[in-house]
Structures are given as structure tokens and as C-alpha cells.
Amino acid sequence: MHLWLGPQVEALPRRVTTDDLTISQPWRPGSRVARLRASHSYRFVLLFILATFVFIMAAPDENWSQSGVGLLLTGTLIVAIWTSGLGWSLPRTLVLVAIGVAAAVVAPAVNNDTAAGAGWLVGAVFVVVIMAVVGLGVVDQGEVNQKSVVGAICIYLLLGLLFSFVYGTAAKLGSGFFFAQGTDGTAAIRLYFSYITMATVGYGDYTAAGDFGRTLAVLEGLMGQLYLVTVVALLVSRLGFRRPA
């Protein structure tokens, strides 16, 4: 006995609803910029530092060159703040830009050692602030990764810039020659002397003349080597380690 169940109807496929689809977030203007900022990638900071290094080594020892260094440092600070993800409003950024531009405009108009020394001192202050911002950004990540190592390298390179600016301040504001070779040196020579001292190479073609300059040179050599064998070495050895919550 067969039971008739009526005409056979093929089952229709279930209509696809929006719940079954994975809808990606729409692209918004500035979304890529926001992702780069949140990534703590210090590549752009490193590029600004290298650009400052190349500019000092290549530019002539003129007043306008110091203005160019000031503008590059202002840009480096703004990029460092942006990359580190620190809370920073647009008005404060504009204030930094205004200070950098004002210094760049005033520096060529003042042609004396006192003003030049003050300019290098302001540059040293800017470098210290950049180092602090990058350091806070590295610590804020909560883990050790390749970006942390790049940030640490940025700080190491900034250390060499810092001492070269301090040497420039001492050379311009001091009473005698900064180098025992009977010269204050150009900005490029002082930068060369700074990194050679920090790397403890010590070619001997330039040596500090006074006690203050020698003290700075010894301090830079010690800080450079201790930084490499402690901070950078520790970061590399703990690469990929995430700090527990």
C-alpha cells in the first residue's frame, strides 16, 4: 500500500540574507593614516633623522643651514608625536610648527656666535623631547617587536645628534677653540666627531681641547656603548615577548 503525499516539490535554496555575508568595513578617508599612526611604526621618524644627518653633513656652514636643521627637527618631533600615539591636539601641533618656522626665519638674520650657540642649544632641547616621545611610544606598545627595535635605534641616532648640538653650543659660547686642532669646527665636523666618539672609534684627527669638551666626549662614549649593550641588546633578546596584562 502506497501513501500518496501529493506532488513532489524540489526544495528551493534558502535565500541569502545579510546575516550570511561578511560585510567589510567601508573605506573612509584617513583610515590608512589612522592605521599607520596606531601601528607605532617609526620608519618615518627614522627617515627624518637620517635626512637631518645628511643635511648637516652636506650643507655649508651658513646661518640658513641652521634654519634648515631647525625645520627638520620640528618635522621630526611632529612625526614622533603622531607615531607614538600620544594625545596631541591640532593647536599644539600648530604651535610647534610656528616655533620651528619662526626660528628658521630669525636665525639667518642674526649673525653672531651667541645667537648661533643659542640656536644649537634649542636644537638640543628639541632632540631631548623627541627622544622622550619616542621612548614613551616604545614603552606604550606593551610588547617587544620589530617596531620597538626601530624606535630604540632612533633614540640611539638621536643621541649622536644631541651631543653634536651640545658641542656646537660649547663651541659658539665658549671662550676658546673647542678642538685642540685650533678650530671650533663646522656643524658637519662636530657631527662627525660626535658619532665617531659614540662609536668609540677615536681616529684622533679631532680631539676636544678643554675639560668641558673632554668630559662631554667621555660621557657620550660611555652612554653610547651602555645603550647598545643594555637597551638595544635587551630588546633584541626579547623580540616577540608580550607583556602580561
MARMAR-588526 format. One line per field, with one value per atom (N, C-alpha, C, O): atom name; y, z, x; residue in one letter. Coordinates in steps of 0.2 Angstrom, whole numbers. Layout:
% residues N
fipa [CA ...]
Y [Y ...]
Z [Z ...]
X [X ...]
koltor [A ...]
% end
This chain:
% residues 245
fipa [N CA C O N CA C O N CA C O N CA C O N CA C O N CA C O N CA C O N CA C O N CA C O N CA C O N CA C O N CA C O N CA C O N CA C O N CA C O N CA C O N CA C O N CA C O N CA C O N CA C O N CA C O N CA C O N CA C O N CA C O N CA C O N CA C O N CA C O N CA C O N CA C O N CA C O N CA C O N CA C O N CA C O N CA C O N CA C O N CA C O N CA C O N CA C O N CA C O N CA C O N CA C O N CA C O N CA C O N CA C O N CA C O N CA C O N CA C O N CA C O N CA C O N CA C O N CA C O N CA C O N CA C O N CA C O N CA C O N CA C O N CA C O N CA C O N CA C O N CA C O N CA C O N CA C O N CA C O N CA C O N CA C O N CA C O N CA C O N CA C O N CA C O N CA C O N CA C O N CA C O N CA C O N CA C O N CA C O N CA C O N CA C O N CA C O N CA C O N CA C O N CA C O N CA C O N CA C O N CA C O N CA C O N CA C O N CA C O N CA C O N CA C O N CA C O N CA C O N CA C O N CA C O N CA C O N CA C O N CA C O N CA C O N CA C O N CA C O N CA C O N CA C O N CA C O N CA C O N CA C O N CA C O N CA C O N CA C O N CA C O N CA C O N CA C O N CA C O N CA C O N CA C O N CA C O N CA C O N CA C O N CA C O N CA C O N CA C O N CA C O N CA C O N CA C O N CA C O N CA C O N CA C O N CA C O N CA C O N CA C O N CA C O N CA C O N CA C O N CA C O N CA C O N CA C O N CA C O N CA C O N CA C O N CA C O N CA C O N CA C O N CA C O N CA C O N CA C O N CA C O N CA C O N CA C O N CA C O N CA C O N CA C O N CA C O N CA C O N CA C O N CA C O N CA C O N CA C O N CA C O N CA C O N CA C O N CA C O N CA C O N CA C O N CA C O N CA C O N CA C O N CA C O N CA C O N CA C O N CA C O N CA C O N CA C O N CA C O N CA C O N CA C O N CA C O N CA C O N CA C O N CA C O N CA C O N CA C O N CA C O N CA C O N CA C O N CA C O N CA C O N CA C O N CA C O N CA C O N CA C O N CA C O N CA C O N CA C O N CA C O N CA C O N CA C O N CA C O N CA C O N CA C O N CA C O N CA C O N CA C O N CA C O N CA C O N CA C O N CA C O N CA C O N CA C O N CA C O N CA C O N CA C O N CA C O N CA C O N CA C O N CA C O N CA C O N CA C O N CA C O N CA C O N CA C O N CA C O N CA C O N CA C O N CA C O N CA C O N CA C O N CA C O N CA C O N CA C O N CA C O N CA C O N CA C O N CA C O N CA C O N CA C O N CA C O N CA C O N CA C O N CA C O N CA C O N CA C O N CA C O N CA C O N CA C O N CA C O N CA C O N CA C O]
Y [-6 0 6 7 11 17 23 23 27 33 39 40 42 47 54 56 57 63 70 75 69 75 76 72 81 82 84 87 81 82 89 90 93 99 100 98 102 102 108 113 106 112 117 116 123 129 131 130 133 136 141 146 141 147 153 154 158 165 168 167 170 173 179 184 180 186 190 187 196 200 197 198 193 189 184 183 182 176 179 176 186 189 192 195 192 196 202 203 208 214 218 219 219 223 230 233 233 240 244 243 249 253 258 260 259 263 270 273 274 280 284 282 291 295 295 297 294 295 288 288 283 277 274 271 274 271 275 272 282 286 284 284 283 281 274 273 270 263 264 261 268 269 272 270 277 280 275 275 271 266 260 257 260 254 255 251 261 263 262 260 263 262 268 273 267 273 274 277 271 272 279 281 283 290 294 298 292 296 294 299 288 286 290 292 290 294 301 304 305 312 312 317 308 308 307 311 303 302 308 310 311 317 322 326 323 328 327 332 321 319 321 324 319 320 328 330 331 339 342 346 340 343 342 346 336 334 337 338 338 341 349 352 352 359 363 361 369 373 376 376 378 381 388 392 389 395 396 391 402 403 399 397 400 396 389 386 386 379 377 372 381 380 381 377 385 386 379 377 376 370 365 360 364 359 360 355 367 368 365 363 367 364 357 354 353 346 343 338 346 344 345 341 351 352 346 344 345 339 333 329 331 325 325 319 330 330 329 325 332 331 324 321 321 314 309 304 311 306 306 301 312 313 309 305 310 307 299 295 297 290 286 281 290 287 286 283 289 289 293 291 297 302 306 309 308 313 320 323 322 329 332 330 338 342 346 347 348 351 358 360 362 368 368 372 362 361 360 362 356 355 361 362 365 372 376 380 376 380 377 381 371 368 370 372 370 372 380 382 384 391 392 397 388 389 388 391 382 380 385 386 387 392 399 402 401 407 407 412 401 400 400 403 397 397 404 405 408 415 419 423 419 423 421 426 415 413 416 418 416 419 427 429 430 437 439 445 434 436 432 426 436 433 435 439 431 431 424 420 423 417 416 410 421 420 417 413 420 418 411 407 409 403 398 392 399 395 393 388 399 398 394 390 394 390 383 379 381 374 372 366 376 374 372 367 376 375 368 364 367 361 355 350 356 350 349 343 354 353 350 345 351 348 340 336 339 332 328 322 331 328 326 321 331 330 324 320 324 319 312 307 312 305 303 297 308 306 304 299 307 305 298 294 297 290 285 279 286 281 280 274 285 284 279 275 281 277 269 265 268 261 258 252 261 258 257 252 261 261 255 253 252 246 240 236 239 234 227 222 227 221 223 229 218 220 217 211 221 219 223 226 222 225 233 236 235 242 245 251 241 243 244 249 239 240 246 249 247 253 259 264 260 265 266 272 261 261 263 267 261 264 271 275 273 281 285 290 282 285 285 290 280 279 285 288 285 290 297 302 298 305 307 313 302 303 306 311 304 307 314 318 315 322 327 332 324 328 331 336 326 328 333 337 332 336 343 348 344 351 354 360 349 352 354 359 351 353 359 364 360 367 372 378 371 376 378 384 373 375 378 383 376 380 387 391 388 395 400 406 397 401 401 405 396 396 401 405 402 407 405 410 399 397 392 391 389 384 378 376 374 368 362 358 362 357 359 365 354 355 357 359 356 357 365 367 369 376 378 383 375 377 375 370 378 376 371 367 370 365 367 372 365 366 361 357 362 358 351 346 350 343 340 334 344 341 339 334 343 341 335 331 335 329 323 317 323 318 316 310 321 319 316 312 318 315 308 304 306 299 295 289 297 294 292 287 297 297 292 287 292 287 280 276 279 273 270 265 275 273 271 267 274 273 277 274 284 288 288 285 291 292 296 296 301 306 312 316 313 319 325 330 324 329 327 322 331 330 336 342 335 341 344 341 351 354 355 354 358 359 354 348 355 350 348 343 353 353 348 344 350 346 338 334 337 331 327 321 330 327 325 319 329 328 322 317 321 316 309 304 309 303 301 295 306 304 301 297 304 302 294 290 293 287 281 276 283 278 277 272 283 282 278 274 279 276 268 264 266 259 256 250 259 256 255 251 260 260 254 250 252 247 240 235 239 233 232 226 237 236 236 231 242 243 240 236 241 238 230 226 228 221 217 212 221 218 217 212 223 222 217 213 216 211 204 200 203 196 195 189 200 199 200 201 200 201 196 190 199 195 194 191 196 195 200 206 198 202 203 198 209 210 207 209 203 201 206 211 206 211 211 215]
Z [0 0 0 4 -5 -5 -3 -5 1 3 -1 -2 -5 -9 -5 -1 -6 -2 -6 -4 -12 -16 -21 -20 -25 -29 -26 -21 -28 -25 -28 -34 -23 -24 -22 -16 -27 -25 -20 -21 -16 -11 -14 -17 -13 -15 -11 -4 -13 -9 -5 -7 1 6 3 1 4 2 6 12 3 7 10 6 16 19 21 20 23 25 31 32 35 41 38 42 32 30 26 25 25 22 27 32 25 29 26 21 29 26 29 35 25 27 28 26 33 34 28 25 27 21 22 28 17 17 18 16 23 24 23 24 21 20 27 32 27 33 36 41 34 38 38 43 32 31 36 39 36 40 48 52 50 57 58 64 53 55 55 60 51 52 59 62 61 67 73 78 73 78 78 83 72 72 75 76 78 81 77 79 70 66 65 64 67 67 61 61 56 49 47 45 48 46 50 48 57 62 60 60 58 56 50 49 45 39 40 37 45 46 50 48 54 57 52 53 48 43 38 36 37 32 36 33 43 46 46 46 47 47 40 40 35 28 27 24 29 28 31 28 38 41 38 38 36 33 26 24 22 16 15 11 20 19 21 25 18 20 27 30 30 37 37 39 35 35 40 42 41 45 43 47 36 34 35 35 35 36 43 44 48 55 55 59 50 50 47 49 42 39 44 44 49 54 59 61 60 65 62 65 55 52 52 53 51 51 58 58 63 69 71 75 69 70 67 70 61 57 61 61 63 67 73 75 77 83 82 85 77 75 73 75 69 66 72 73 77 83 87 89 88 92 89 92 83 79 79 80 78 78 84 85 90 96 99 104 96 98 104 107 106 111 110 104 115 114 112 116 106 104 100 95 102 98 92 92 88 82 84 81 89 91 93 92 97 100 94 94 89 83 79 77 79 75 79 76 86 89 88 87 88 86 79 78 74 68 68 64 71 72 75 72 80 83 79 78 75 70 65 63 62 56 59 55 65 67 68 67 71 72 66 65 60 54 51 47 52 49 53 50 59 63 63 63 63 63 57 59 51 46 47 45 50 51 57 57 61 67 66 65 65 63 68 68 74 79 83 82 86 90 95 96 99 104 101 104 96 93 90 91 87 85 90 90 96 101 104 106 105 107 103 105 96 91 92 92 93 94 101 101 106 112 112 114 108 107 103 104 98 94 99 98 104 109 113 114 115 118 114 117 108 103 103 103 102 102 108 108 114 120 120 123 118 118 113 115 108 103 106 105 109 112 117 118 121 126 123 126 118 115 112 112 108 105 111 110 116 122 125 126 126 128 124 126 117 112 112 111 113 113 119 119 125 131 131 133 128 127 123 124 119 115 119 117 125 129 127 130 121 119 115 113 114 111 104 103 99 92 88 90 81 77 77 76 78 79 85 85 90 96 95 97 91 90 85 86 80 76 80 79 85 90 94 95 96 100 96 98 90 85 84 83 83 83 88 88 94 100 100 102 98 98 93 94 87 82 85 83 88 91 96 97 100 105 102 105 96 92 90 91 88 86 92 92 98 104 106 107 106 108 103 105 96 91 93 92 94 96 102 103 107 113 112 114 108 105 102 103 98 94 99 98 104 109 113 114 115 118 114 116 107 103 102 101 101 100 106 105 112 118 122 126 120 124 122 117 126 125 121 117 120 116 111 110 107 102 105 111 102 105 104 108 98 97 98 97 100 101 95 95 89 82 81 75 85 84 80 76 81 77 81 85 80 83 78 80 72 68 65 68 59 56 59 63 58 60 58 62 52 49 53 54 55 58 65 68 69 75 75 80 70 69 68 71 64 63 69 71 73 79 84 88 84 89 88 93 82 80 81 83 79 80 87 89 91 99 102 106 99 102 100 104 94 92 95 94 99 102 97 98 91 85 87 87 88 90 85 86 79 74 76 75 81 83 79 81 73 69 72 71 77 80 88 89 92 99 103 101 108 112 116 118 116 119 127 130 129 136 140 137 146 151 150 150 148 147 141 141 136 129 130 128 134 135 140 139 145 149 145 146 140 136 131 130 129 124 128 126 134 138 140 139 142 143 137 138 131 125 124 122 124 123 128 126 134 139 138 138 137 135 129 129 124 118 118 116 122 122 127 126 133 138 135 136 130 127 123 123 119 114 118 116 123 127 132 134 133 138 134 134 132 129 123 122 118 111 112 109 116 117 120 118 125 129 124 124 120 116 111 109 108 103 106 103 112 115 117 117 118 120 114 115 108 102 102 102 101 101 108 108 113 120 121 120 124 125 133 136 135 142 145 142 150 153 155 158 154 155 163 166]
X [4 0 4 9 3 7 3 -3 6 3 5 11 0 1 2 -3 7 9 8 10 5 5 11 15 10 16 22 23 28 34 37 37 39 42 49 51 53 60 61 58 65 67 71 76 68 72 78 77 83 89 86 83 89 87 90 96 86 88 94 93 99 104 103 100 104 102 109 114 108 114 118 124 114 117 123 127 121 126 132 137 132 138 142 140 149 154 155 158 152 152 159 159 163 169 168 163 172 171 172 177 168 169 176 177 179 185 183 178 186 185 191 197 191 197 200 197 207 211 211 215 208 208 215 217 218 225 230 234 229 233 232 237 226 225 228 230 228 231 238 241 241 249 250 255 246 248 247 251 242 241 246 247 250 254 261 265 262 268 275 280 274 279 284 281 290 295 299 304 297 300 301 306 295 296 300 303 300 304 312 316 313 320 322 328 317 319 320 325 317 318 325 328 326 333 339 343 338 343 344 349 338 338 341 345 340 344 351 355 353 360 364 369 360 363 363 368 358 358 364 367 365 370 377 381 378 384 385 391 380 381 380 383 376 375 381 385 382 388 387 381 392 392 389 393 383 380 374 372 372 366 360 356 358 352 353 347 358 359 356 353 358 355 347 344 345 337 334 329 338 335 335 331 341 341 335 332 333 328 321 317 320 314 313 308 319 319 318 314 320 319 312 309 309 302 298 293 299 296 297 292 303 304 300 297 299 296 288 285 285 278 277 272 281 280 281 278 286 287 281 278 278 272 266 262 265 260 261 256 267 268 268 265 270 269 262 261 257 250 249 243 253 251 246 245 242 236 239 243 238 241 236 234 234 229 232 238 228 230 233 238 230 233 240 244 241 248 253 259 251 255 256 262 251 252 257 261 257 262 269 274 270 277 279 285 275 276 278 283 274 276 282 286 284 291 296 301 296 301 302 307 296 296 299 303 297 300 307 311 310 317 321 326 318 321 321 326 316 316 321 325 322 326 333 337 335 342 346 352 344 349 350 355 345 346 350 353 352 356 363 363 368 375 380 384 379 385 385 380 390 391 386 384 384 379 373 370 370 364 365 360 370 372 372 369 375 375 369 367 365 358 354 349 355 351 353 348 359 361 358 357 358 355 348 345 344 337 336 332 341 341 342 338 346 347 341 340 338 331 326 323 326 321 323 318 329 331 330 327 331 329 321 319 317 310 308 304 311 310 312 308 317 320 314 313 312 307 301 298 298 292 293 288 298 299 300 297 303 304 297 296 293 286 282 278 283 279 281 277 288 290 288 285 288 285 278 275 274 267 264 259 269 266 265 260 268 266 269 268 273 277 283 284 288 294 293 292 294 293 298 302 298 302 302 307 296 294 298 300 298 301 309 312 312 319 320 325 316 317 317 321 312 312 318 320 321 327 333 337 333 338 337 342 331 330 333 336 332 334 342 345 345 352 355 360 352 354 353 357 348 346 351 353 354 359 365 368 367 373 372 376 365 363 364 366 361 361 368 369 373 379 383 386 381 384 381 385 375 372 375 376 376 379 386 389 390 397 396 401 391 390 389 391 385 384 390 391 394 400 405 409 405 410 408 413 402 400 400 401 398 398 404 405 409 415 420 419 425 430 435 438 437 442 440 434 445 443 440 443 435 433 438 438 441 445 452 454 456 464 467 473 464 467 467 469 464 464 458 459 452 446 440 440 435 428 425 420 427 424 418 415 416 409 404 406 398 392 394 392 396 397 403 403 408 414 412 414 408 406 401 401 397 393 397 396 402 407 410 411 413 416 411 414 405 400 399 400 398 397 403 403 409 415 416 419 415 416 411 413 404 399 401 399 404 406 412 415 416 422 427 432 427 432 438 444 437 443 449 454 448 453 458 464 457 462 463 467 459 460 457 459 452 449 448 446 451 450 448 450 444 442 448 452 447 453 452 457 446 445 443 441 442 440 432 430 429 422 420 416 424 423 425 422 431 433 428 427 425 420 414 412 412 406 408 404 414 416 416 414 419 419 412 410 408 401 397 393 398 395 397 393 404 406 403 401 403 400 393 390 389 382 380 376 384 383 384 380 389 391 386 384 385 380 373 369 371 364 364 359 369 369 369 365 373 374 368 368 364 359 352 348 350 343 342 338 347 346 346 343 351 353 347 345 344 338 332 328 331 325 326 321 332 333 332 329 334 334 327 325 322 315 311 305 313 309 303 304 297 291 288 283 291 288 283 284 277 272 271 271 270 270 263 258 263 256 252 254 245 240 240 236]
koltor [M M M M H H H H L L L L W W W W L L L L G G G G P P P P Q Q Q Q V V V V E E E E A A A A L L L L P P P P R R R R R R R R V V V V T T T T T T T T D D D D D D D D L L L L T T T T I I I I S S S S Q Q Q Q P P P P W W W W R R R R P P P P G G G G S S S S R R R R V V V V A A A A R R R R L L L L R R R R A A A A S S S S H H H H S S S S Y Y Y Y R R R R F F F F V V V V L L L L L L L L F F F F I I I I L L L L A A A A T T T T F F F F V V V V F F F F I I I I M M M M A A A A A A A A P P P P D D D D E E E E N N N N W W W W S S S S Q Q Q Q S S S S G G G G V V V V G G G G L L L L L L L L L L L L T T T T G G G G T T T T L L L L I I I I V V V V A A A A I I I I W W W W T T T T S S S S G G G G L L L L G G G G W W W W S S S S L L L L P P P P R R R R T T T T L L L L V V V V L L L L V V V V A A A A I I I I G G G G V V V V A A A A A A A A A A A A V V V V V V V V A A A A P P P P A A A A V V V V N N N N N N N N D D D D T T T T A A A A A A A A G G G G A A A A G G G G W W W W L L L L V V V V G G G G A A A A V V V V F F F F V V V V V V V V V V V V I I I I M M M M A A A A V V V V V V V V G G G G L L L L G G G G V V V V V V V V D D D D Q Q Q Q G G G G E E E E V V V V N N N N Q Q Q Q K K K K S S S S V V V V V V V V G G G G A A A A I I I I C C C C I I I I Y Y Y Y L L L L L L L L L L L L G G G G L L L L L L L L F F F F S S S S F F F F V V V V Y Y Y Y G G G G T T T T A A A A A A A A K K K K L L L L G G G G S S S S G G G G F F F F F F F F F F F F A A A A Q Q Q Q G G G G T T T T D D D D G G G G T T T T A A A A A A A A I I I I R R R R L L L L Y Y Y Y F F F F S S S S Y Y Y Y I I I I T T T T M M M M A A A A T T T T V V V V G G G G Y Y Y Y G G G G D D D D Y Y Y Y T T T T A A A A A A A A G G G G D D D D F F F F G G G G R R R R T T T T L L L L A A A A V V V V L L L L E E E E G G G G L L L L M M M M G G G G Q Q Q Q L L L L Y Y Y Y L L L L V V V V T T T T V V V V V V V V A A A A L L L L L L L L V V V V S S S S R R R R L L L L G G G G F F F F R R R R R R R R P P P P A A A A]
% end
